[in-house]
Amino acid sequence: MSQTVIERTAEHIGESARQASRATSAIADAIDDGVGVVRRAAKQGGDAAEEFLNDTTQRIQRHPVLTVATSFAVGVTAGTLIGWMMKRK
């Protein structure tokens, strides 16, 4: 009788170990998939930022006067808003 209890316990332990091994493998696969997704997203984001920077550089080179005028207008507007907000307090 005690041998059958020991055998059943050993079977349960073996099955639990297999289930734990499968769960560990599934978690490791999910983490690997997540890392791959994050790497691809980071690469695409970097490529998009580089393309935006290149487009902006070309636009500034084609329209330098418009760029300076726009920068001046944005600066004046920001300064006015900041001054107005500080004055209200």
Helices and strands as residue ranges (DSSP letters): H 2-62, H 64-88
